[in-house]
C-alpha cells in the first residue's frame, strides 16, 4: 500500500503574529502552526523502522503485509516506514515550513495576512515540498 505523506484531511491552524505594513516594506510577521490531532492517513509523520531484526527491513522478499513485530509498517516513497504519532508538518519545525505568512493573501485583498488565526490545509506538492492553502471562512 503506497500512501501520500502529505495527504491532509483536516485543516491546521496558522497563527500569525507581528506587524505587517506593505507600504513601509515592513514584514515583521512570524507564524506558528498547530495540529488538530494526528491520525493515520492524515498528517502523521513516518520514519524508517529502526528495529535491527525487523523482517520488513531485512528480507528483500518480504510479502507478509505491513505488520511486523507488532507494528504496522507502511510504504512511503518506496520505503517501508512506521508512524511516529507526531504531525509531519510540526516535526519540520519553523525552518522546514514554508513562510506561509509571506505568500498567503487576506481573503478578498492583495495584501498579506494580518495577525490572527487562519485555518489552512498543507497541500503536498511532491518530493517533500508543500504549501499552505487558506480554508475559506464559509467552508
C-alpha positions in Angstrom: 0.0 0.0 0.0 1.5 3.3 -1.1 0.4 6.5 0.8 1.0 10.1 0.3 2.6 11.6 3.4 1.3 15.0 2.6 -2.4 14.0 2.5 -4.2 16.1 5.0 -7.8 15.7 5.7 -8.3 18.3 8.4 -7.2 21.9 8.5 -4.4 23.0 10.7 -4.3 26.4 12.4 -1.8 29.0 11.2 -1.2 31.7 13.8 0.3 35.0 12.5 1.9 37.4 14.9 3.8 40.6 14.4 3.5 43.7 12.3 3.0 43.9 8.6 2.9 47.1 6.6 3.4 46.7 2.8 3.5 50.5 2.3 6.6 50.7 4.5 8.1 47.5 3.3 8.0 46.1 6.8 7.2 42.4 7.3 7.9 41.6 10.9 5.4 38.7 11.0 6.1 35.3 12.4 3.9 32.3 12.3 3.3 29.0 14.1 1.2 26.0 13.2 -1.0 23.9 15.4 -2.4 20.5 14.5 -6.0 19.4 15.2 -4.8 15.9 16.2 -2.7 13.4 14.4 -4.3 10.3 12.8 -3.1 7.7 10.3 -3.7 8.7 6.7 -4.0 12.4 7.8 -0.7 14.2 8.7 1.2 11.6 10.7 5.0 11.6 10.3 6.7 8.3 9.2 10.2 7.2 9.8 12.2 4.2 8.7 11.8 1.3 11.2 14.8 1.1 13.5 14.3 -2.5 14.8 17.5 -4.3 13.8 15.9 -7.7 13.0 12.7 -6.3 11.5 11.8 -8.7 8.7 10.3 -5.9 6.7 13.7 -4.3 6.6 15.9 -7.3 6.4 14.1 -9.6 4.0 14.0 -8.3 0.4 11.3 -10.8 -0.5 9.0 -9.7 2.4 5.4 -10.3 1.5 3.8 -10.7 4.9 2.0 -7.4 4.7 2.8 -4.4 6.8 2.6 -5.9 10.3 5.9 -6.9 11.8 6.9 -7.2 15.5 3.5 -5.8 16.4 3.9 -2.6 14.4 2.0 -1.7 11.2 4.5 -0.7 8.5 3.6 1.3 5.5 5.3 2.0 2.2 6.1 5.7 1.9 8.0 6.9 -1.1 9.0 3.3 -1.9 10.4 2.5 1.6 8.8 0.6 4.5 8.2 3.0 7.4 6.4 3.2 10.7 4.2 6.0 12.0 5.6 8.2 14.8 2.4 9.5 16.2 3.5 13.1 15.6 2.3 15.6 13.0 4.5 15.6 9.9 4.3 19.4 9.5 5.1 20.1 13.1 8.1 17.9 13.1 9.6 20.1 10.4 10.0 23.0 12.7 10.0 26.6 11.6 12.9 26.2 9.3 11.2 23.3 7.4 7.9 25.1 6.9 7.2 27.4 4.0 6.8 31.0 5.2 3.0 30.9 4.8 2.6 34.4 6.1 4.6 35.9 3.2 2.7 34.4 0.2 -0.9 33.9 1.5 -3.2 36.8 1.0 -6.1 38.1 3.1 -9.4 37.0 1.6 -10.6 39.4 -1.0 -7.4 41.5 -1.0 -3.9 41.6 -2.4 -2.3 42.3 1.0 -0.7 39.7 3.2 -2.2 38.1 6.2 -2.7 40.3 9.3 -2.1 39.0 12.8 -4.6 36.3 13.7 -5.5 32.7 13.3 -6.3 31.1 10.0 -7.4 27.6 9.0 -5.0 26.2 6.4 -4.5 23.0 4.6 -0.9 21.9 3.9 -1.0 20.8 0.2 1.6 18.3 -0.7 3.4 19.1 -4.0 5.7 16.0 -4.1 9.3 15.4 -3.2 8.7 16.6 0.3 7.6 20.1 -0.8 4.2 21.6 0.3 2.5 24.9 0.5 -0.4 26.1 2.6 -3.9 27.0 1.2 -6.4 29.1 3.2 -9.6 27.4 4.1 -12.5 29.7 3.1 -14.3 31.0 6.2 -17.6 29.7 4.9 -16.2 26.1 4.4 
